[in-house]
Amino acid sequence: MAFLLFFGAAIFEIGGCYLIWLAMRNGQPWLWVPAVLALGLFGYLLSLAGTDSAGRVFAIYGGIYIVTSVAFTTGFEGIRPDRWDLFGVGLALAGAAVIFFAPRGG
């Protein structure tokens, strides 16, 4: 369930940031309204992840964010990831997995 929350949060964060990027580049200030709503949903979803530390949530989410960003680049911008993008994704997921699955004493 946590991974679904992370992916949902990533979609809303990337979407909100992209809308701000579009608003600034294209002079469409009305895009700020859905952008702020999306970023609010991002924060809300991330708060539901349920780990003991906000810092750990942010670190784990970072790996998911990188995967989702590369997927966004492919799907929305039509740029195919190269081997370095994929290598970076692998490193980010490995780091996130170490933090997520680490055995911690209670």
Backbone bond lengths (Angstrom), bond angles and torsions (degrees), N, CA, C in turn:
res aa  C-N    CA-C-N  psi(-1)  N-CA   C-N-CA  omega(-1)  CA-C   N-CA-C  phi
1 M - - - 1.452 - - 1.524 111.37 -
2 A 1.345 116.38 -37.49 1.462 119.89 -178.70 1.522 111.07 -61.08
3 F 1.333 116.97 -38.51 1.461 119.25 -179.19 1.527 111.01 -65.21
4 L 1.324 117.93 -35.96 1.463 120.06 176.28 1.518 110.95 -64.34
5 L 1.326 116.47 -39.28 1.464 119.92 176.46 1.524 110.78 -63.42
6 F 1.330 116.57 -41.94 1.461 120.23 179.40 1.523 111.02 -63.72
7 F 1.321 117.80 -44.06 1.461 120.36 179.53 1.534 111.09 -66.99
8 G 1.321 116.53 -40.27 1.464 119.52 176.27 1.516 111.46 -61.94
9 A 1.329 115.78 -43.82 1.465 119.86 177.99 1.526 110.26 -61.39
10 A 1.318 117.03 -42.58 1.467 120.55 -179.24 1.527 110.90 -62.93
11 I 1.312 117.15 -40.64 1.468 120.13 179.53 1.519 110.34 -62.53
12 F 1.332 117.07 -43.79 1.459 119.47 179.79 1.523 112.17 -70.25
13 E 1.328 117.82 -36.68 1.464 118.91 178.90 1.524 110.95 -67.79
14 I 1.319 116.46 -48.32 1.464 119.90 -179.92 1.530 109.74 -63.30
15 G 1.329 116.97 -42.59 1.462 119.89 178.36 1.516 112.32 -61.51
16 G 1.330 116.72 -45.12 1.462 120.45 179.35 1.518 112.13 -63.90
17 C 1.312 116.59 -44.49 1.467 120.07 178.96 1.521 111.00 -65.66
18 Y 1.325 116.99 -38.72 1.456 120.54 178.60 1.525 110.83 -64.56
19 L 1.328 116.99 -39.50 1.465 119.53 178.05 1.531 111.20 -64.17
20 I 1.326 117.32 -38.30 1.466 119.90 176.10 1.527 109.84 -65.05
21 W 1.320 116.31 -43.44 1.463 121.14 178.07 1.535 110.33 -57.78
22 L 1.351 116.04 -45.68 1.467 119.80 177.92 1.523 111.50 -63.93
23 A 1.333 116.94 -42.57 1.461 120.95 -179.42 1.522 111.14 -59.48
24 M 1.312 116.28 -42.89 1.461 120.32 -178.05 1.534 111.37 -72.98
25 R 1.298 117.41 -41.71 1.471 120.83 -176.53 1.526 112.70 -74.76
26 N 1.326 116.32 -33.35 1.458 120.16 -174.60 1.525 113.62 -106.73
27 G 1.322 117.12 4.11 1.457 119.86 179.17 1.518 113.33 62.35
28 Q 1.337 116.70 44.08 1.463 121.76 179.90 1.532 109.36 -118.75
29 P 1.322 117.07 78.36 1.474 119.78 -174.75 1.522 114.32 -61.70
30 W 1.316 118.53 -21.76 1.468 121.03 179.13 1.531 111.59 -63.01
31 L 1.345 117.62 -21.53 1.465 120.56 179.47 1.525 112.70 -68.25
32 W 1.334 116.43 -14.59 1.465 119.24 178.32 1.529 112.01 -64.22
33 V 1.315 117.17 -30.90 1.481 119.97 -178.42 1.529 110.88 -63.90
34 P 1.336 120.40 -56.22 1.459 118.26 177.85 1.532 112.42 -66.10
35 A 1.334 116.86 -28.15 1.461 119.67 178.53 1.530 110.95 -63.80
36 V 1.316 116.69 -46.09 1.469 120.50 -179.83 1.525 110.39 -66.21
37 L 1.320 117.49 -39.02 1.468 120.29 176.87 1.526 110.74 -62.67
38 A 1.327 117.06 -44.30 1.464 120.66 179.40 1.521 111.08 -62.94
39 L 1.326 116.99 -42.50 1.463 119.69 179.96 1.529 111.64 -67.91
40 G 1.337 116.62 -32.55 1.462 119.66 174.17 1.520 111.61 -64.84
41 L 1.321 116.72 -42.04 1.468 120.50 177.17 1.523 111.19 -65.59
42 F 1.319 116.41 -36.82 1.464 120.29 175.01 1.529 110.27 -55.55
43 G 1.322 117.06 -52.34 1.458 120.77 -179.00 1.514 112.44 -62.02
44 Y 1.317 116.08 -40.39 1.462 120.14 179.21 1.526 111.04 -62.82
45 L 1.330 117.20 -48.74 1.466 120.11 -179.28 1.525 111.58 -61.82
46 L 1.315 116.36 -41.00 1.453 119.25 -179.55 1.525 111.19 -64.41
47 S 1.332 116.78 -31.64 1.470 120.04 179.38 1.528 112.33 -69.78
48 L 1.322 117.83 -16.65 1.464 121.77 -179.11 1.527 113.61 -87.93
49 A 1.334 117.58 -1.22 1.466 121.29 -173.16 1.525 113.02 -62.05
50 G 1.312 118.52 -28.39 1.446 121.03 170.25 1.518 117.29 79.97
51 T 1.315 119.26 21.70 1.462 118.53 173.58 1.520 109.12 -90.59
52 D 1.328 115.56 171.66 1.460 120.49 -174.56 1.523 113.71 -80.44
53 S 1.316 118.24 -6.29 1.453 120.95 -174.17 1.521 110.78 -144.34
54 A 1.317 116.27 129.44 1.462 119.69 176.84 1.522 110.46 -61.40
55 G 1.317 117.61 -38.81 1.463 120.96 179.16 1.517 112.38 -60.58
56 R 1.318 116.71 -40.52 1.469 119.67 176.96 1.526 111.30 -66.76
57 V 1.320 116.30 -39.61 1.469 119.32 177.00 1.521 109.31 -59.50
58 F 1.333 117.03 -45.43 1.462 120.38 -178.80 1.521 110.87 -64.28
59 A 1.321 117.81 -38.83 1.466 121.39 -179.72 1.525 111.05 -67.13
60 I 1.319 116.93 -45.04 1.465 120.54 178.28 1.527 109.71 -64.11
61 Y 1.314 115.47 -45.23 1.459 120.79 179.57 1.530 111.28 -59.53
62 G 1.316 117.55 -33.39 1.458 121.04 179.86 1.517 112.32 -55.22
63 G 1.324 117.13 -41.77 1.463 120.48 178.03 1.515 111.80 -64.80
64 I 1.321 116.36 -43.47 1.466 121.20 179.08 1.529 110.14 -65.83
65 Y 1.323 116.43 -38.97 1.466 121.35 178.63 1.525 110.86 -60.23
66 I 1.326 116.86 -42.57 1.461 120.59 -179.58 1.528 110.59 -63.91
67 V 1.322 117.34 -44.22 1.470 120.61 177.25 1.525 110.47 -59.18
68 T 1.317 116.19 -47.35 1.458 120.90 -177.67 1.525 111.28 -66.37
69 S 1.327 117.34 -35.89 1.464 120.94 178.12 1.523 111.75 -64.87
70 V 1.318 116.52 -41.73 1.465 119.75 178.00 1.528 109.89 -66.66
71 A 1.316 117.46 -38.61 1.467 120.57 176.03 1.531 110.60 -63.92
72 F 1.323 117.23 -39.83 1.469 122.11 177.03 1.530 110.22 -61.23
73 T 1.319 116.17 -45.13 1.462 121.10 179.41 1.528 110.27 -57.54
74 T 1.321 115.56 -40.32 1.457 120.21 179.78 1.529 111.28 -71.96
75 G 1.322 116.49 -50.93 1.463 121.15 -173.23 1.510 115.16 -74.39
76 F 1.337 118.17 -39.60 1.454 120.56 -174.49 1.527 113.36 -99.37
77 E 1.311 116.44 -29.65 1.456 119.15 -177.19 1.530 113.05 -105.76
78 G 1.333 115.79 -8.15 1.454 120.10 177.10 1.517 114.70 68.90
79 I 1.324 116.48 22.16 1.464 121.00 179.28 1.520 108.30 -102.32
80 R 1.297 115.47 119.12 1.459 120.55 -178.86 1.532 109.98 -77.75
81 P 1.337 117.18 132.77 1.463 118.81 179.85 1.528 111.21 -66.68
82 D 1.328 115.59 141.21 1.458 119.09 176.54 1.530 109.39 -93.83
83 R 1.305 116.75 -177.57 1.470 120.13 -176.09 1.518 111.78 -62.70
84 W 1.332 117.55 -30.68 1.465 120.02 179.81 1.519 111.30 -72.19
85 D 1.329 116.37 -36.68 1.468 119.63 174.12 1.525 109.70 -60.51
86 L 1.328 115.68 -47.56 1.465 120.08 -177.87 1.523 111.84 -67.07
87 F 1.321 117.04 -36.66 1.465 120.97 176.20 1.527 110.00 -63.42
88 G 1.311 116.28 -43.64 1.460 120.53 177.44 1.517 112.52 -62.52
89 V 1.334 116.45 -40.75 1.468 120.95 176.56 1.527 109.87 -59.74
90 G 1.328 116.02 -44.77 1.465 119.80 179.39 1.523 112.33 -61.33
91 L 1.324 116.48 -43.58 1.467 120.06 177.96 1.529 111.49 -62.40
92 A 1.334 115.53 -44.00 1.465 119.76 -179.27 1.523 111.46 -63.40
93 L 1.332 116.54 -42.51 1.467 119.64 178.88 1.524 111.67 -67.57
94 A 1.321 116.32 -36.60 1.468 119.01 177.36 1.518 110.01 -62.72
95 G 1.317 116.91 -45.07 1.463 120.09 178.60 1.517 112.32 -63.15
96 A 1.322 116.52 -43.70 1.466 120.20 178.65 1.521 111.09 -63.44
97 A 1.332 117.14 -38.98 1.466 121.03 179.95 1.520 111.29 -65.67
98 V 1.317 117.54 -39.43 1.463 120.42 178.00 1.534 109.57 -59.95
99 I 1.323 116.51 -45.46 1.463 119.81 -178.80 1.526 111.02 -68.53
100 F 1.329 117.06 -41.80 1.466 121.27 -176.88 1.522 112.91 -68.38
101 F 1.335 116.08 -44.28 1.461 120.07 -172.46 1.525 114.32 -96.90
102 A 1.320 117.84 1.15 1.465 120.57 -177.91 1.525 110.48 -59.15
103 P 1.328 116.24 133.26 1.465 118.69 175.42 1.525 109.28 -71.85
104 R 1.274 115.74 123.99 1.467 120.44 -179.96 1.513 108.79 -122.89
105 G 1.295 114.50 136.02 1.467 120.17 178.65 1.520 110.40 -70.33
106 G 1.297 115.99 145.53 1.447 121.02 -177.20 1.464 112.73 -84.77
